[in-house]
Amino acid sequence: MEERKSLFQLAGPLFIEILLFMLLGVADIFMLSQFDDQAAGAVGASNQVIGNLNIIFIIISAGTAVLVAQNVGAKLDKEVEKVSAVSLTINLVIGLIVSLAMIFYGETILSKMGVSSGLMGYAADYIQIVGGGLIFQALLNTLTAIIRSHGFTKESMTITVAMNIFNIVGDAVVIFGLFGFPVLGVTGVAIATTFSRFCAVVAAFVFLIKKLLPITMFSHLTKKPWLMVKKLFKIGFPAAMENMSYSLSQTVVMIIILNHLSETAYIAKTYVGTIIRFAMIVSIAVGQANQIMIGQLVGAEEIEEAYETGLKNFKTAMIFSVLSGIVVFFFGEEFMSIYTDNQEIITLGAVTLMVDAFLEPGRNFNLVLINGLRGAGDVIFPVVMAVISMWGFGVLGGYIFGVVLGYGLPGIWFGLLLDEWIRGLCMLWRWNSRKWVEKAMVN
């Protein structure tokens, strides 16, 4: 067992990994924006569906991350093996089912969501290929959860670097027709994305078997695996429901924009979405590191240190969140101009980013503190607040400000701002209440 790692040792590689993983999607959007604004919007619509489906895999991988971290902290090696074997097998089966569903029904789902005919041709091709390869994402989610929860965030980062190199090079080749390859557009981007994820799965599995766990861990599948499945779902299902609530609420927001605003507003939202990913990247990295740290500390029954660590990590991330908001506020037009030369899209996106500058510090509460609560095994409170706040303030508030009052995309973003701040302050109260102490899944 290695010595427990610091926030910097965990969050540093996570920051790079998340940055590069974001580039996987951003590279698609950026290169396609040079090809066609509609192609970029179509990929954004397809990724909304794919993001919702990814929530299914989070049910298992979220439970895996918490149970592995707590058992690593408690030094229960056999339990770690059992968790890992069961979770990998479940997500393999679920991933296969979801992939087949996307191949045969992906276009139908996009149509039901109201994707316009101008976007549908591109969107259907993308969702059938990338959605059809979601089995690789299912396995990758679980493999990286196991690797990170052991504290090996640097190794997880290395795998992601390789994945992004494959993806970005593949994008360039098929979009711009490099090296004599035909220009395949959205179809080529989808193939490159799926192939890069396949390579990442192979690399992650090889590392897991060579460095962390024996291949014999799968023998645990014959030893009452349903007991472990129950534990995984006890943690993973509420955690996934919180993510599902967020993803579905964002899908409804997308439908509101498509049906009540305009295609221009949706394209602007797509570009804004890629920009703000970078504004929240430090909070995401610290939040994931916080979950690992809190899980290991709770597993080792070091409760007071877990409490202080959670607050310290939150304050560290808040500094970067505020700074990111300032940059987004003042340089919104410049960021939007990277993706398009359509002045209407640029102006709309820049104003929306000004609103987002005030949203980001509120989001930091949720990204860091919810992960801390999850690491401790406290998963019910965040999902209850997610349902109440995301839909009551994010969706309904966004509709009122954006559509009813006529403020458009910036108005919708103001509703999202209210959700993040109200929910975030509730998470701070929960952390300070220490009710999470009694939620540990080991000992």
N, C-alpha and C positions, 0 to 999 in steps of 0.2 A: 504494500500500500504506500503510495507516494505521499509526501507531506502535502497538507492542504494548501491550495493555491490562493493568492490574493486576488482582489478585484481586477487589478491591472493585468495580471497573468491570465485571467479567464476572459475578461471583457475585451482586451486588446485583440487577440485572434478572432473573437466573435465579431468585433467591429469590422475587421477586414473581410471575414467570411460573409457577413450580412451585406456589406457594401458590394462585394462581388456577386452575391446571389441576386441582389437588386439589379445589378448590371445585366443579368441574364434577361430580365424583362425589359429594362430600359433600352438595352441594345436593340431588341426587337422593335420597340416603339420608335427609337431615334432613326434607325436605318430605314424603317418603313415610311417614316415621315418625309424622308428625302425621296421616296418612291411615290407615295400618294397619301394625303391626309386621311382619306377614307379607309385605306388599308390599316393605318395606325389606329383609327377609331374602332375598326372591326376587331383587331387583336385585343384592344382594351375591353370590348364587350365580351369576347370569348374568355378572356382571363377572369372576368367577373364570375362566370359560371364555373370555371375550373377552380377558382378560389373557394367557392361554396363547397365543391366536392372535396376539396382538400381537407375541409373540416371533418369529414368522415374519418380520415386517417389520423387526425389530431386526437380523436377519442382514445386511440391506443397509444400513440407516441407521447401524448401529454402525461398519461398515466405511467408510461415507461420511464420518462424523465424523472418524475418524482420518486417512484419506487426504487429506481437504480441509485439515485443520489442518496436517499435515506439509508438504503442497505449498504452502500459503499461507506457512508459515515459510521454505520453500526458494525462494519467489517463482517457482514454476512454474505460470503462469497457465493455459496450455493443458491441463495435467494436471488442474487444478481443474475446468475446463469438461468434460473427458472424464468424470471421476468423477461429476460432478453429472448429466450427461445419461444415462449408463448406469444409475445408481442410481434415478433418477426413473422411467425406463421399466420397469425390473424390478419395482419395487414397485407400479406401476400395474397390471401384468398379474397379479401375485400377489394384490394387493388385490381385484381383480375376482373371481378364482377363490374366495377365502376368503369374500367377501360372498355369493356365490351358494350356497356350501355352508351358511352359517348360515341363509339363508332357507329352505332345504329340509330341513336336518338338525339345526338348532339344538335343537329340542325333544327329539329322539332322544338327543342327547348329554347333555342335562340329566337325562333319565330314567336313562341308563346310570350316571350319577354318583351316583344315589340321592337326588335332590332329591324331597322329600316331596310328596304330592298337595296339601297345603295351600299349598305355595309354587309348584307347577308352573304354575298358570293364569297368574299374574303373570309368572313367569320366562320362560315360552315367548314371550309377547308381546314382552317386552323384548329377548330375545336375537335374535328374528327381525328386529326393526327396527334396533337398534343394531349387531348383528352383520352385518346386511345392508348397513349403511353403513360397514363397516370399510375399504372402499376409500379413503375420505377420511382415515381414520387412517393408512393406509399411506403416502399421499402427504404428509400433514402431518409424520409422523416424519422423512421424508427431507428435506423442505423446511426444517424447523427445524434439522436436523443441518447442512445446508449453511450456513444463515444464521449459526448460532451459531459454527461453526468458522471463519468469517471474523472473528469477534469482535463481531458485531452482536447481542449478547444483549438490548440495550434494545429493538431493533425486534421481535425475537421475542416479548419480553414484551408489547409493545403489541398484537400480534395476539392473544395469549392473553387479554388484558384484554377485548377486543372479543368473543371467543368466549364467555367466561364471562358477559358481560352478556346476550348473546343467550340463553344456556342458562338462566340463573337467572330472567330475566324470563319465558321460555317455560315453565319449570317452574311458576312461581307462577300463571300464567294457566290452565294446563290442570289443575293439581291443585285449585286453590281456585275455579275457575270465574270468574275476574275478567273484567271488561268484557263480560259476557254470554256468554263461551265455555262450552261444555259441560265438565263435569268428566270428564276422560279418564284420570286416575290414571296407572298405569304406562305405558300406551300413549302418553299425552301426553308424559310425561317422556322416553320413548325417542325420540319425534319431535323434541322440542326439542334433545336431546343430538346427534342426528345432523345436524340442520340447522345447529347452531352449528359443528360440525366442517367441514361443507361451506363455510361462510362463511370459516372460518379458512384453508382450503386456497386459496381464491380470493385472499385477501389476501396470503398468504405467497408465492404464485407471482408475483403482480403485483410485489411488492417485489423478489423475486429477479431478475426480468427487467429491471426499471427501474433497479436500483441496483448489482447485483453481477455478473451474468453475461448475455451476449447470448443471444437466442433461437436464434442460429446454433450454440449449443453442441450442439444435437441433430444437427448434421452429423457429429459424432464417432461417431455410431452406425454409420456406414458404414466406419469405419476400425478394423477388428479389435477390436470392442468386447469380445469374449470374453477378451481379455488383461486388460482392466480388471475384468471380471466375476470372473476368477480372483483378482485382488488383493482385491476386495471380500469374496469368500467366505473368503479366507485369514485376514482379520482378523475379519470379521463373523460367520462361523459359530461359531468358538470363543466369541466374546463373547456371541452369542445363546444358545449352549448353556449358558453360565453362568446367564443370565437364565431360560432354559427350565427348568433344573434347579431354580431357586428357585421359579418359578411352578408347576411340576408338583408339587414337594414341598408347596407350600401347598395345592394341590388335594387331595393325599392327606390332608393334615391336615384339610381341610374334610370329606372323606369319613369320616375317623375320627370327627370330631365328630358328623356326621349319623347315623352308624351305631352308635356306641358310647356317645355321651353323650346329647344331647337337642336338640330344636329350639330350646329356650331357650338352650342353650349356643351354638348356632350364631348365633342372633340377637345374643347378647352379643358373640361374636367379630366380627360385622359392625360393630357400633358401636365396639368397641375398635380395629378396623382403621382406621376413619375418624379416630379420635382420635390414634393414634400416627403417622399420616402427618404431622401437624403437629410432632410431637416430632423427626422426622428431617429436616425440611425444610431446615435450614441445612446439614446434612451432604450432602444431595442436591445442593443448589446449589453448594456448595464443590467437591464431587466432579466435577460437570459442568464447572465452571470450571477445575478442576485438569487435566482431560483436554485441554481446549483449550490451556491454557498449556504443558503438557508436550509436546503434539503439535507446537506451533509451535517450542518451544525445541529439541526433538530434530531437527526438520526443518532448523533453522538451525545444528545441530551444537554447541549450547551445553549440553553434557552436565552439567557441574558445577552450572551454574545450575539446570538441570532437577531435579537431585537435591535441592538445597537448597530449591527452590520446593515440591517435593512434600511434604517434611517440614514446612515452615512452614505450608502449607495444611492439612495433617492436624492439626497442633496447634491451629490457629485453630478448626477445626470441632469438635474435641474439647471445647473450653470450652463451646460452645453445646449440645453433646450431653449433657454432664453436667447443665447447668442445666435442660434440657428434661426429663431423667429425674427431677430433684427435683420439678419442677412436677407431672408425671404421677403421681408417688408420693403426693403429699399432696392432690391435688385430683381424684382418680379418680372419686369419687362425684358430684361436681359436674359433671364432664364427661359422665358417663353419663346424668345427669338431664336433660341438654339433649335427648337423643334419646327417652327413654321415662320413664314413671312406674311401670313394672313393677318393684317392689322387688327381686324375685329376679334379674332381668336386671342391675339397677344394682349390686347387691352382688357378683355374680359378675364383672362387668366391672371393678369397682373393684379387687378382689383381683388380677385378671389384670394390670391396669395397674401394680400395685405390683411385680410380677415384671418387667414390661417396662421399668420405670425403670432396672433394672440391665442390661437387654439393650441399651439404646440406645447407651451408649459403645462396646460391642463392635461394634455395627453400623457405627459411624463409621469404624472401621478399613477395613471393606470398601467402604463408599460412596466414600471419598476415595482410598484407596490403590489399589483395583482400577481406578478410573478413571484414575489416574496411570499405572499399568502399561499399561492399554489405549492411552492416548495415546502411549506410547512404542512401541506395537506388540507388547507382551508379553501375549499373550492365552491361551496354552495353560495356563500354571501356574494362573491363577485358576479355569479351568473344571475342571481335575483336582481341585483342592481343593474346589470347589463340590460335585461329585458325591460325594466321600468324606465331607465334613463335613455337608452338608445332609441327606443320607439316613442317614448313620450316627449323627449326633447329633440333628439337627433332627426328622426323621420318627420314626426308631426310638426315640430318647430321649424324644421327646414321647409316643409311644404307651406306653412303659414307665411314665413318670411320670404320665401323664394317665389311662390306662385300666387297666393292670396294677396299679399301686400305688394307683389310685383318687383321685388328686388333681384329676381333671377338667381343666377349661380352664386353670387356673393351672399344672398339671403339664405340659400340652402346651407352654405358653409357656416353661417352664424348659428343655425340650429345645431350643427355638429359641434360647434364650439361650446354651446350650452351643455350638451351631453358630456363632453370630456371633462369639463370643470366640475359639474355637479357630481358626477360619478367618481371623479378623482378625489374630491374632498371626502367623500364617503369612505374611500379606500384608506385614506390617511387616518380617519377615525377608527376604522377597523383594526389597523395595524397597532395603533396606540392602545387600543382596548385589550390587546393580548389574548383575545378569545381564540386565536389560532394555535395557542400552545397545546391544547388538548386534542388537536386533529392529527397528530403524527400517525403514520401507518406502520411503524415498526416499534419494537420494545414492548 
